[in-house]
Amino acid sequence: MHYGFIGLGHLGRYLAGSLVKAGFEVTVNDLDRANAEALIAAGAGWAADPRSVAANADAVITCLPSPKVSEAVLSGPNGILSGIRTGGTWIEMSTLSSDDVERLAAFAATKGVRMMEAPVTGGVHKAASGEITVIAGGDKDLFDLHRPALEAMGGEIFHAGPLGKAAVIKVITNMLAFIHLIATGEALMLAKKGGIDLTDAFNIIKASSGNSFVHETEGQVILNGSYNINFTMDLAVKDLGFALGFGKEFGVPLDLAGHAMQTFIRAKAAYGGGAWSSQVVKLLEDATGTDLRAPGFPAEL
């Protein structure tokens, strides 16, 4: 099957690369062609715009930074829908709200195109190794048809149900990650102020009932000082906004998520929307005049 792939940022370039590595025919597009050079060298084709990608593909995958961008790539003058054949598939791997998913799927359907959502979770380093978790939503026959491609890009593959459900659970996982990130920063700062070696603290927490995936991964680049997880403050604020929107819609009080949102807004104001989201911990470092550095931890996962 021939896949088009649009959006070769920190995440998308690895997902597309996994498809190429698995032997799929892949045509790629990005606003910056430089992001595609390694993929082209590995065997991917290049198309100048989303319309040209769609014209040559059985299914088009997008991995984009916001619902606004996804809509423009889908329905713009040179968008996917202007090129894709009737009966084609659009697979959206960006993080959207369930309302956005349902609205865009309905619009695509008017053009004879079926949509499947397939957001991912686990971190960019998991995408690089082909082990990221993929959460699909949409018709089961469509999921089964494209499962080989999903398995090429990811490790654990889940079908969360109808369209919109993958968006909900993906936002929930991100909400938990942001809460855990703030918590691990506070835990490490308590350890340092308590006179505990930070390498010892990291390893003890990792082996304890208080451990989390975020502590094991993002904790390392915090202790290194690079904060580099290839995920920005802007994206964190966007995803927490989705979570709080779901809380309002479903009638669920989200006290911790609300606190996390305010903390990330302060961090964005302090360090900029393009700063890595793990720099939220730097707010605590700056407030206490104490850094959280330890030797031997990597600059990037």
N, C-alpha and C positions, 0 to 999 in steps of 0.2 A: 504494500500500500504506500502511496506517495503522500507524504505529509508536508504541509507548509508550516513554518514556525515564524511568528512575528513577535519581536521583543527579546533582545539578546542582552539584557542587563545582567546584574550579578547572578541572578537565578536562571534566567532563560537560556543563557549561553551553555550552561551545563546540562540542562534538560534536553536542549536540541543536540548537544554533543553526544549524549547517551543514545539518542535515536540513530544518529549517524554511525556511532560505534557498533550498534546492534545490526546494522546492515539495511536500515530503511532508506528509501529515497527521500531526501529532505531538501526543500527549498526554503531559504531563510530571508528575512528582511528586518532591518532596524533603521532608526533614524540616523545612526552612525555606522557606516559600512565597516569602520575599523573593528567594531565589535564582532563582525562576522568573519574576519580574515582567517582566524584559526579554523573555523568550521569549514570554510571554503577549501582550505588546504587539506582538510580531512576528508573532503568528498561531497560536501553540501553544495547545492546550487544557490545562486543569488538572484533575487528579483528586486526591481527598483521600487516597488510599492506594494501595498497589501492586495490591490486588485490583481496584479501580475502573479503574486504568490498563489492566490486562490484559483486563478485560471488554470494552473497546472497541477493542482493537488486534489486528492480525494477527500482530504480533511485538512482544516486549517486550525492550528493551535496558536493561542495568544497567551503571552505572559507579560502583563503591562502594569504600570504603577497606580492606576486609579480607574474608577468607573467611567469618568469623563473621557479618558484616553481610550478605554475599551470601546466605548460607543462610537467615537470618532473613527477608530480603525475598522470597526464593523460596518458603519453606515455612511462614512464620508464619501465624497465624490470619487475617490480612487480606493474605496474601502473594499473589504472582503466580499460584501454582498453584490458589488458591481462586477465581480469576476467569477465567483464560485458557481458551479453548475447546480441546477435544481436537483435536490436529493443529496447534496453534499452535507458535510458535518462541520460544525464549528465547536472546538473544544477550548473552553476558557479556563486557563490555569491561574489567572489573576485572582486576588482576594476581593470579592464584591459582597454587597449586602444581598440577602435573599430577594428583596424587592427588585434590585438591579438585574439579578439573574433572570427572574421571571419576566420582567419587562423586555429585556433584550432578547430572550428566547422567543417571546411572542412576536416581536418584530421580525426576527430571523425567519420564523415560521411562515410569515406572509410572503416571503421570497422563496419558499420551498426548501429552507435549510433547517436542519435539526441541530439543537445545541446540547452539549454535555458540559457540565462544570467539573473541573478536576483540580481544585487548589491543592497545594502541597504544604507539608509541615515537617519540621525537624532541623532546619538550618541549611544554609547554602553549602556548608561542607558536606552535608549528606547528599545534596544534589550532585556535587562534584564526584562523589564516589558511586553514584547510582543507587543510593540506599534511602533516599528521602521517602517519606510516607505520602501516598497519593490518596485523596478522598474524593471519590467521584459521586456526582449526582445526575440523575436523568434516567431515561428509559433503559431497562435492563438489557434489551437487545443491542442497544448502542454501546453500553458498557462492555458487553461480551465481545462485540466486534472490534473494539479498540483496546481491549485488555492487553494484547501483546505489546502495543506501544507503551501503555502505562507501565507495564512490567519492565520494559527496557529502561524507562526513566527512573523508576522507583524501586523500593524494597517491599514494604507492606502496602497492599492495595486494598482499599475499602470501597464498597458501594453503599453510600449513606441513605439512598432512597431517591425520591423524586427530585426534580430540579429545585434548588433553593436550600435543600437540607445540608448539602456539603458546605455551603457558605456559612450556615449557622455553626456547625461543629468546628469548622476551621477558625472562625473568629473566637470561639470559646477556647481553643487550644492556644491561640495567640494571647488572649486575655490572661490566661494562667501564666504564660511565659513572662509577660511584663510584670505581673505581680511578684512572681518568683525572683525576677531580676532585682527589683527594689529590695526584696527580703534578703537576697544573698549579699547585697552591698551592705545592708545594716548588720548582718551577721559577721561579715569579715571585719567591719569597722569595730564592732564590739570586741572581737578577738584581739585586734591590734591594740586597742586602748586598754584591754585587759592584760597586755603583756605576753600574748601568745604568738609564737612565730607563725607567720601567715601561711607558709608551706605546710606546717603541721596542721593549722586550722583547716586549710582546704582539704587535706587528706582525711582528717577526722570527720568533718562534716560529710564528705563523700561516702564514708563508711557508716554513717549514722541514719537514724530514722528521719532526720531533717534534710536528707539529701534531695536533690532535684536534678533533672536533666539540664536545667539552666545553670545550676551551680557547677556541674561537671564540665560544661562547655564554655558558656560565657564568662564564668568565674575565672577561667584561665587567661582570657585576653584582657580582663580587668586587672588581674595581678601582673600581667606583662606591661600594661599601660598603653597598649595600642587601641584597645576597645573594639577592635575590628571584627565585626561579625557580618559585614556586608548587608546590613539592614539599617535603614535610616530612622531618625527621629520622626520625620514626616510620616513614614509608613506606620510607625507605632501609634502615633496620634490618630491617624486614619482608622486603624483597626480597633483601637479602644473606643472610638466614636461609634463604630458599627456595633460593638458589644453593648454599649450603653443604650443604643437604639433598640437592640433586641430586648434588653431589660425592660425598657418602657413598653414595648409592644407586647411582651409576654407577661408583664406585671410582676417582674422579679426584682427586688431591691438588690443593687450591686454596690455595696458599700466599698469593698476593696477595689473594684474596678474604677469607681468614681474617684477614689483617692489616687489610684495609679494614674488616671487621666490628668489630674491636676499636677501631679509630680512631673509627668512627661511634658506638659505644657510649659512648666517652669524651666525644664531642661532645654526644651526647644528654644525658648526665649534667650536662654543663657548661651547656648552653643550653636544654635542654628538648625534649621530643618534637615540639612544634609549631614549633620553629625551622626555617628553611629548610635543606635538606640541604647547600647550598653553604657554610653556616657551619662545616662541618668544617674548612675552611681557617683559621678563626679560632683554632683550637687552636694552630696554628703562629705566628700573629700574636701571640697572648697569650704563648706560650712565649718568643718572641724580643723582645717589647716593641716590635714593629715592624709598622705597618699596611701594607697593600697598596693604596694609593689612587693614582689617576691621574685627571686632569681629562678631561671629554668623553665618558665612558662612561655608558650609560643605566642608570636605576634598575630598569627592567624590560624584558624582551625583547619 
